[in-house]
Amino acid sequence: MNIVLQDSKCACALLVALVMLAGCGGPKGLYPAAADAQQRMAAETAATQKNATNIDTAATYMKLVEQMQTDGLWFASLAHIDALEQRWGVSPESSRLRADALRQTGETASSEASYKRLIGTPLEGAGYHGLGLLAGGRGDYSTAVALLKEAQRRNPTDAVLLSDLGYASLRAGLIAQARLPLMQALQLRSDNTQAQANLALYLEVTQQQAQADALMEAHRMSPATRAAIRESARQLGSAPLASAQPTPQPAIARASAPDDNAIPLRLKAARWPGMGGAQANAGPATSISPITRGTE
C-alpha cells in the first residue's frame, strides 16, 4: 500500500511540473521581444506625455514647434500648433508658425489667409514676407517684389529677406534694383549659402564672370551648385543688361565647408526675431524655383 501511495504522489508531482512547464511555454514566453517592444513603446509614450505636460509656457512650446519646422516636420508642427492655440490661444507668433507650415505643406490659400492676419500686428513684416513668397511661388515676381519691399521696410536688416528681394527682382527683370539688396544680404550674412548663390547669379547675369567665379570659389560651392547658377543666368540672359550697374568685388568670408546639397536659387523664408531658429530647407531643386514646397 505504501508503495502505491508513493507512486501516486510521484505521478501527481510529475503532472504538476508538466502543467507548470506548459504554462511557461505559452505566448508570453515565446515572444519576449514583442513584450519588450510594447514596454518600450509604453515608456516612450509616457515620456512624451510627461514632456508635453511639463511645457508650462507658450514661448517654450513655440520653440518646440519651430524646432520641428527646422527639422522639416511641417505636417506634425501643424498638429502641435493646434495644441498650442488650444492651450494658450491664438497669437501673432502662432499665426506666423501656422502660415509658414501651411505654405510648406502646399496649403497656399490657407497660408495666404494666415499671413494676411499678421498685417497690423508686430509681425507684419513676416506677413508681407510670406505673401511675397507665395506670389513668387505663383510666378508673379512683380507682386513679389512689391510685397517683399513692404517686408523690408519693417525688417531692414533681415539678410534672407534681402536675398529674397534681390532674387525676385532678378526674376522680375529689375536687374539694377537687385544689386543693392543682394550686396546687403551677403555683407549681413556672409555665411548664408542663399545670399552667396543669389549674388553669384546677379554677377553671372550682368556678365561679371571673373567676380562670379571668385565668389563661387571663395565659398567652395559645389560643381552642381555652380552649374545651377550658370543655367539660371542663361535663362535670365534675355533681361536688359544695360540696366545693370557695375559692382565692386564683394567682401567675402570663406564658408566653413562645402555644401553639395545647398539649394542655389530660390526664395526662402527668413528667421524671425525672438523665435530662435531658421526654417528648414525643403530639398534640392533642379532649376530655378522661387519657392519650394515643404523646409525651410
C-alpha positions in Angstrom: 0.0 0.0 0.0 2.8 2.4 0.9 4.4 1.8 -2.5 1.1 2.6 -4.3 0.7 5.8 -2.4 4.3 6.8 -3.1 3.8 6.1 -6.8 0.6 8.2 -6.8 2.4 11.1 -5.2 5.2 11.0 -7.7 2.7 10.9 -10.5 0.8 13.9 -9.2 4.1 15.8 -8.7 5.1 15.0 -12.3 1.7 16.2 -13.6 2.0 19.5 -11.7 5.5 20.0 -13.1 4.3 19.3 -16.6 1.4 21.8 -16.2 3.9 24.5 -15.0 6.2 23.8 -17.9 3.3 24.1 -20.3 2.4 27.5 -18.8 6.0 28.7 -19.3 5.8 27.7 -22.9 2.8 30.0 -23.6 2.7 33.0 -25.9 4.4 35.3 -23.4 7.4 33.0 -23.2 7.5 32.6 -27.0 7.5 36.4 -27.7 9.8 38.1 -25.2 10.9 40.6 -27.9 7.4 41.7 -28.6 6.7 42.2 -24.9 9.9 44.3 -24.6 8.9 46.4 -27.6 5.5 47.0 -26.1 7.1 48.1 -22.8 9.5 50.4 -24.6 6.6 52.0 -26.6 4.6 52.5 -23.5 7.6 54.1 -21.8 8.2 56.4 -24.7 4.5 57.4 -24.9 4.5 58.2 -21.2 7.7 60.2 -21.5 6.2 62.2 -24.4 3.1 62.9 -22.5 5.1 63.9 -19.5 7.3 66.3 -21.6 4.2 67.9 -23.1 2.7 68.3 -19.6 5.9 69.9 -18.4 5.8 72.7 -21.1 4.3 75.4 -18.9 4.7 78.5 -21.2 3.6 79.3 -24.7 7.1 80.5 -25.6 8.6 77.2 -24.7 6.0 75.4 -26.8 6.7 77.7 -29.7 10.4 76.9 -29.6 9.5 73.3 -29.7 7.2 73.8 -32.7 9.8 75.9 -34.5 12.5 73.2 -33.9 10.1 70.7 -35.6 9.8 73.1 -38.6 13.6 73.5 -38.7 13.7 69.7 -38.9 11.2 69.7 -41.8 8.3 68.2 -39.7 5.8 70.7 -41.2 2.7 68.5 -41.0 3.4 67.4 -37.4 4.0 71.0 -36.5 0.5 71.9 -37.6 -0.9 69.4 -35.0 1.2 70.9 -32.3 0.2 74.5 -33.3 -3.4 73.3 -32.8 -2.5 72.1 -29.3 -0.6 75.3 -28.6 -3.5 77.5 -29.5 -6.0 75.3 -27.7 -3.9 75.8 -24.5 -2.8 79.4 -24.8 -5.0 80.9 -27.5 -4.1 82.4 -30.9 -1.3 84.9 -31.1 0.7 86.6 -33.9 3.5 84.2 -33.2 1.4 81.1 -33.5 -0.3 82.5 -36.6 3.1 83.0 -38.2 4.1 79.5 -37.4 0.8 78.2 -38.9 1.2 80.3 -42.0 4.7 79.0 -42.7 3.6 75.4 -42.1 0.6 75.7 -44.4 2.8 77.3 -47.1 5.3 74.5 -46.8 2.7 71.8 -47.0 1.1 73.2 -50.1 -2.0 74.7 -48.4 -1.5 78.1 -50.2 -4.9 79.5 -49.8 -5.0 78.9 -46.0 -1.4 80.1 -45.8 -2.2 83.4 -47.5 -5.1 83.9 -45.1 -2.9 83.3 -42.1 -0.2 85.7 -43.4 -2.8 88.4 -44.0 -3.9 88.1 -40.4 -0.4 89.2 -39.4 -0.9 92.6 -41.1 -1.4 95.2 -38.4 0.4 93.1 -35.7 4.0 93.3 -34.5 4.8 90.5 -37.0 3.6 92.5 -40.0 6.9 92.1 -41.7 6.6 88.4 -41.6 3.2 88.6 -43.1 4.4 90.6 -46.1 7.4 88.4 -46.5 5.2 85.3 -46.6 2.8 86.9 -49.0 5.8 87.8 -51.2 7.0 84.2 -51.1 3.5 83.0 -52.2 3.4 85.5 -55.0 6.9 84.2 -56.2 5.5 80.7 -56.0 2.8 81.7 -58.5 5.5 83.2 -60.8 4.2 86.7 -60.1 7.5 88.3 -59.4 6.4 91.9 -59.8 3.9 91.5 -57.0 6.5 89.5 -55.0 9.0 92.4 -55.3 6.3 94.9 -54.1 5.4 92.7 -51.1 9.0 92.0 -50.2 9.8 95.7 -50.2 7.0 96.2 -47.7 8.6 93.5 -45.6 12.0 95.1 -46.0 10.7 98.4 -44.6 9.7 96.6 -41.4 12.8 94.3 -41.2 15.6 96.2 -43.0 18.4 94.1 -41.6 17.0 90.6 -42.4 19.6 89.1 -44.7 17.4 86.3 -46.0 14.6 88.7 -46.8 17.0 90.9 -48.7 18.3 87.9 -50.6 14.7 87.0 -51.5 14.1 90.6 -52.6 17.2 90.6 -54.8 16.3 87.3 -56.4 12.7 88.3 -57.0 14.0 91.5 -58.6 16.2 89.5 -61.0 13.2 87.3 -61.9 11.1 90.3 -62.5 13.7 91.8 -64.9 14.7 94.5 -62.4 18.4 93.8 -62.8 19.7 97.1 -61.5 17.4 97.0 -58.5 18.6 93.6 -57.5 22.2 94.7 -56.8 21.7 96.6 -53.5 19.7 94.1 -51.5 21.9 91.2 -52.7 25.1 93.0 -51.6 23.5 93.9 -48.3 22.4 90.3 -47.8 25.9 88.9 -48.3 27.6 91.5 -46.1 25.0 91.0 -43.3 25.3 87.2 -43.5 28.4 86.2 -45.4 27.9 82.6 -44.3 24.5 82.3 -45.8 24.6 80.0 -48.9 21.4 81.5 -50.3 22.8 85.0 -50.3 26.1 83.7 -51.8 24.3 81.9 -54.6 21.9 84.8 -55.4 24.7 87.3 -55.6 26.7 84.9 -57.9 23.6 84.7 -60.1 23.5 88.5 -60.3 27.2 88.6 -61.3 26.6 86.0 -63.9 23.6 87.8 -65.3 25.5 91.1 -65.5 28.4 89.3 -67.3 30.8 89.9 -64.5 32.2 86.4 -64.9 35.5 86.9 -63.1 33.8 88.1 -60.0 31.2 85.4 -60.1 33.9 82.8 -60.3 35.8 84.4 -57.4 32.7 84.4 -55.3 31.9 80.8 -56.0 35.4 79.7 -55.5 35.8 81.6 -52.2 32.7 79.9 -50.8 33.6 76.5 -52.1 30.4 76.0 -54.0 29.9 72.5 -55.4 30.0 71.9 -59.1 26.3 71.2 -59.1 25.5 74.5 -57.4 27.8 76.4 -59.9 26.1 74.7 -62.8 22.7 75.5 -61.5 23.7 79.2 -61.1 25.0 79.4 -64.6 22.0 77.7 -66.1 19.7 80.1 -64.2 21.8 83.0 -65.5 21.4 81.7 -69.0 17.6 81.5 -68.6 17.7 85.1 -67.4 20.0 86.2 -70.2 17.2 87.9 -72.1 16.9 90.6 -69.4 18.2 94.1 -70.4 21.7 94.0 -69.2 22.1 97.8 -69.9 20.1 98.4 -66.7 22.7 96.6 -64.6 25.2 98.6 -62.7 28.8 97.5 -62.3 29.6 96.2 -58.9 32.9 96.2 -57.0 34.4 92.9 -55.8 32.3 91.9 -52.7 33.9 91.3 -49.4 33.9 87.6 -49.0 34.2 85.4 -45.9 35.1 81.8 -46.6 32.4 79.2 -45.7 33.4 76.6 -43.2 32.8 73.7 -45.5 31.3 73.0 -48.9 27.6 72.1 -49.1 26.8 69.9 -52.0 23.1 69.8 -51.1 22.7 73.6 -51.0 19.7 74.9 -52.8 21.2 77.6 -55.0 18.3 79.6 -56.3 15.0 80.2 -54.6 13.1 82.4 -52.2 13.5 81.2 -48.6 11.6 82.3 -45.5 13.7 84.2 -43.1 14.1 83.5 -39.4 12.1 85.9 -37.3 13.4 87.8 -34.3 12.9 86.0 -30.9 11.9 82.7 -32.4 15.3 81.0 -32.2 15.6 79.0 -35.3 15.8 79.1 -39.1 13.4 77.5 -41.5 14.4 74.2 -42.9 15.3 73.7 -46.5 12.8 71.7 -48.4 15.2 69.8 -50.7 17.3 70.2 -53.8 15.9 71.9 -56.9 17.0 71.2 -60.5 16.0 74.5 -61.9 15.1 78.0 -60.7 12.5 77.6 -58.1 11.1 80.7 -56.5 9.7 78.9 -53.6 9.8 75.3 -52.5 7.1 73.2 -51.1 7.7 71.6 -47.8 11.5 73.3 -45.5 12.9 75.8 -44.7 
